[in-house]
Amino acid sequence: MPVLSPSVSQIGASPASILRRRARELREAGRDIIELSSGNLDFATPEHVVAAAHAAALRGETRYTDVDGTPELKAAVRAALQRHNHLTYAQDEVVICNGSTQALFNALLATVAQGDEVIVPAPYWAPYLDQVRLTGGTPVIVPCPQNNGFKLRPSDLRAAITARTRWLIINNPVNPSGAVYSPAELSDIAAVLLQHPDIWILADGLYEHIVFDGLHAPTLAEIEPRLKLRTLTVSGVAKAYAMMGWRIGYAAGPAALIRAMINIQSQTTSCASSISQAAAVAALSGPQDLLHERASILRTKRDLFAGILNGCAGLSCELPEGTFYLLVCCAGVIGKRATDGREIRTDRDFAAYLLEHADVAVFPGEDFGLSPYIRVSFANAPPTIEEAGRRLKRACAALQ
């Protein structure tokens, strides 16, 4: 029997994929499962974006593109970064990837050696850890509890840095908490990083356009120009334009790093879909009013669902400043028992209980490095949110 590599043996299937599979199995068995664990939005991809993809296909734009993306899309990305983040990049400082996840992994694979450390604030997006491990690196998790606003404090960052630190990954807005770093907070973090010139900064801004209450989610390179030469700014069209399945992400940073990432991509997936790239050009270059319109709709859904959840016995949550997730503290249900006698010992137990007994799929906080919490999406139609709320209330009330 062939032996798997040591790096692969350290990781498992994505928690999200496991949840989706179990929810699908229950649906196939006839259960009406409400999906609150997904990173999907309930908006449609904008019509002009779909039309651009259709037109590109009819024009015969169905061949391979350059590995790093079409000139048109790279130009659209550069214009978007200038427009939204006031960041200027040359054509050779941008790469188009098969989703932002690939951009992150390419960067880590290009720079991390065995034993290098990557600082990851918790709560975190789960794939960060396994991507670091696959490169031979070690994730250094820095807890960012609720009383810190789920944000990294400069003093905690300073304490985590060692001679082996290679990267800091900072997500703004933060998935899963929805916290948004302010310019002042990022300036304080930048002050620490300026004292450590060998540390790269990976600024993941995939949710940057889904912010509420007039906030802006800046990147570190935008706040502190002296860090731009060692910052990789990563984003994509998945969340802002409801293009999750189109699989277009991008990264902008120093040309030498981008070249290394392109070399890696040329030996793995090669270019992103030509049709999806044409669609992304239309998204980034077309009307941008929908970003504010959709953020306003999501804010209304946020307020609706947060009010419902705060009325559930044992649950509590604060209003997130961005993303479309609520990070819900479930400490009040830990230690209780279901009607079948099963004890709820962890947030994973609670998530399993909700799926099996309430037909609601949620994400356990353990998978984000923060317990006892669950993450729920409010990117659903209001009637779905209200029905999910009724099921959650009943399920919490039934616990002994």
N, C-alpha and C positions, 0 to 999 in steps of 0.2 A: 504494500500500500504506500503510495507516495506520501511524503511528509510535507506538511504546510510550513511556510516560512515562520520564524519566530515572531516577526512583526505582525503578521496576520492573526496568529494565535492569540494576540493580546486584545483583539477587538472583536466585537459582536455585530450583529445586524443593527441597523439604525432603530432606536426605540420607536420612532414615528412609523417605520415600515411594519414593525411588529403589531403596533396598535391598529394600523390600517387593515392588516391581514385579518386580525381577530374580529374587527368590526365588520369586514366583508363576509366572513364566515357566518356571523350571526344574521346578517341581512339575507344571505342565501338560505338560511334556515327559516326565514319568514319573519324575523324580528325587525321592528322599526327603530333603527339606531339613529340617534341624533349625533352628528359628528362635530365635536367641539375641540378636537385635538389637532385638526389639520392646519397647515399653513396656506391653504387656499382661500382666496377671496370670493365673495359671491357676486362680484361685478363681472360684466362681460368685458372681453378685450374690446377697446374702442373700435367702432365701425371703420374709421379711416385707416386704422392699422391693419385690420383684416383685408380691407380693399387693396392696400399696398402689397400685401403678401400675395394676393390673388393676381394682381397685375404683374408682379415679378415672375410668378410661375408661368403666366401666359407669354411673357417676353422671353422665356427660356432661360431664366437665371437659376438654373438647377444644377450647375456644375460646382466643383470644388472652388472655394475662394482661397485667398491667401490664408495661411494658418492663423495669422494674427488678426484676421478680419478684413472686411472690404474697406477701401479708402473712404467710402461714403459713410459707413457706420462709425469708423474711427473719428472722422470729422464731426459727426453728430455728437459723439461722446465728449470730444474736446469742447465743443460749444456748450454742451449741457453743464460740464464741470465749471466752465467760466461763468455761465449764467447763474448757476445755483450756488456754487462754492467759491467763486472768485479765484479759481485756480487755473493757471495756464500750463498746458502740456503740449509738447511737440508730438508729431505723428508717431515717432519711434518710442514714445513714452506711454503708449496705450496698447493694450491687447484685448481682443474680444475672445471670450471663452464660452464653453457650453454650460452656462449658468455661473453664478458667483461662487458656488461651492468649488468648482474647478479652479477658479482664479485663486482662491485661498490655498488650495492644496498645491497647485503649481508653485506658488511663492514659497511655501514651507519646504517643498521638495528641493527647490533650487538653492536653499540657504542653510537648512538645518542639518547638522552632522550628529553622529552618535553621541549621546550624552548632553547635547545642548538643551537648554531650558527655554520654555516659552511660557510667559506669564499670561494666565487666563483668569479674569475676574469671574466670580460666581455670584449670581446665576449666569450661566453661559448657554450658548447654543451647543448642544451635545457633540456634533461632529468635530468641533475644534479639537477636542481631546484626542480622538482617535486619529485624526489627520496628523497631529503632532507625533503620536506614537508610531504611525506608519513610516515616518521619516527617520525614526531612531531617536527622536527627541523625547524630552520629559516635560509634560505639562505641569506647571506650578500654579496650583489653584489658590486664588486669593479670595476669601469670603467677603461678600459685600451685602450684609444683612439689611433688613427692612429699615432699621433705625439709621442706616447710612443712605437711605433712599435707593438702595440696590445699586449704588455707584461706588467705584473705586476711589479710595481716599489716597492722597499723595503720600501720607505716612506709611500706609500699607504697601503701596507700590515700592517705596524706597526700601522697606524691610524685606521685600521679596526678591530684590535684585541681587544676583551673585555674579561671580566672574564667568559663569556659564550661560548667563541670560543672553538669548539671541533675539527674541521678539517679545513685544507686548501686543496682544490682540485686544482691541477696544471696539466695542459695538455701540453705535449711536444712531438711532434709539436702540435700547437694549432689548433683544429677544432673550428671555421671555417676559421680563418685568414691565416693559414699556417705559422705563426711565429714560429721560433725555438729559445728557450732559449739557450744561450751559457753557457759554464762552469762558466765563470766569473759572468754572470747574476744570475745563480742559486746559486753561492757562496754568493752573496750579500743577496739573499732571505734566504739562510740557516743561515746567521749571525743573522737575525731577529728571526728566529724560535728557534735558540739555546737559546735565552733569554726567551722563553716560553715553558718550558718542558712538559706542559700538552696538547699541541696541536698535534694531529695526522696529518700526511701528506699523501694525496692520490695522487699518481703520476700515471696519466693515460698516458701510452705510446703506445696506440694502433697504431699510425701512425709512430712509431719510425724508421721504415726502409724506409719510403718514405720521404727522405730528398735529397736536391740538392746541387750542387756546392761544394762538398766535406765536407759538414757539418755533424756533429754527434748530435743526440738529446739525451743528457744524462738524467738520473733520479737524483733526489735529493740525494737518498741514495748512488749513485755512486760518487757524487761530495763531499758530506759531510758524511763520515762514522758514525759520532756521531749521525746522524739522522736515521740511519738504523733501530734501535730498535722501532721507532714509524712511520716508513714509510711503506705504502702498495704500492708495485709496481704492476700495473695492465697492462696487454697487452693481446694479442690473435693472432690468425692466420688469422683473417678475411681480413685485409688490405694487410699485407705483402705478403701473398700467394694466394690472391684472393679466399678466402674460406668463403665469407660472409654467405652463407646459411648453412655451416657446423656447425655453432654455437659452437665454442670452444674458450673460453677465460680462462685466468688464473690469479691468484694473488699470490704474494710472500710477506711474512712479518712475524712479530712475531708469534710464535707458538700459543700463547693464543688467539690472534685475529683470526688466521686461524681456530682454533678449534671451535670458536664461529660461524664463517661463515659456517663451515661444518654442524654444528648442525642446523642452519637455512635452509641450502639447503636440508638437509635430510627430513625436514618437508614441503618443497615446491615442488621442481622439482626432487629431488634426483639426480642421476648421469647424466652426459652428455651422449650423444649417444656413444655407444661402437664403432660403425663403424667410427664415426667422430673422436673419440680419436685415433684410429689406423691410420687414415689419418693424423692427426696432428703430430703424432710421425714421420711419413715419411717426413712431411714438415720441422719440426724443426731439424731433424737429417740428412736429405738428402743434396743434393747440394745447396749451398747458393748463387751461382753466379747469379741466376735469380733475386735476390733482387737488385743488382746494375744494371743489364740489364733493368729491368722494371722501376727503378727510372730514368734511362737515357731516356727511351721512354717517360715517363711522363713529364720530363723536357722539351723535344721538344714540346710536346703538350701544356704545360704551356706557353712557349714563343709564340707559334702560337696564342693561344686564347687571351692572354693578349694584344698582338699587335692589334688584331681585336677589342677588347672591348675598348681599348683606342682611337680607331677611331670612336666610336659611340658618337653622340651628347649627352652631359650631363652625360656621364659615364667616370670613371677613376679607374684604379687599379694599385697596385704595384705588383712586382713579389713575390710570396710566397716562403719561404725557405723550406717548406715541405708540406705534404698532397697532395691531388689532387683537391684542391679548390682554386678559386679566390674570394676574398672578394672585391666586386666592389662598389665603392661609386657612388650613384645615386642622389646626391644632385642637380645635374644640370637638372633633370627632375621634381623635386618636384615643384608643383605650376602650371605645364603645364596641358593642357587639351587634351583628346583624341578626335578623330573626331566625336564621339557621344556626346561630351560635358562633359564627366565625368572628374572631376579634379583629378590629381594625387597628393594626399595630403601626402601620406606616402610610405615607401618602400613596405608595404603590398599591397597598391593600385597598385603600379607599377608591382609587381609580378602577381597580378590578371590580370592586363592589358596585360602583356606579354603572359599569358596562354590563355586568351580568344581571343586576337587579333593577336598574333604572333605565336601561337602554340608552345611556349617554356615554360617549367616549371623550375622556379628558386625558391630559398629559400629566403624569406624576412629576412633582418637583424634584424628586431624587435624580431624574435624568438630566436635570439642569444644574445639579449641584446645590440644591437648596430644599431643605425639608423643614417642617411638613407643609407643603404647598401643592397646589395643582394649577396647571395653566389651562385656561379655556379661551376659545376664540369667540369674538363677538361679530365676526364677519359673516353673519347669517341674517336672513330675513327676520323682521320683528316677530311675526307669529312663531317662527322656529325658536327664537330666543325665549319667548314667553312660555312655550311648551317645555323647553329644556328647563326653564326655571321651575315650572310646576313639578317636573319629575325630580329635580334636585331637592326641592323642599320636602317632597314626600319621602325621598330616600334618607334625608338627614333626620327627619322626624321619626322614622321607623327604627333608627339606631337606639339601642338600649344603653 
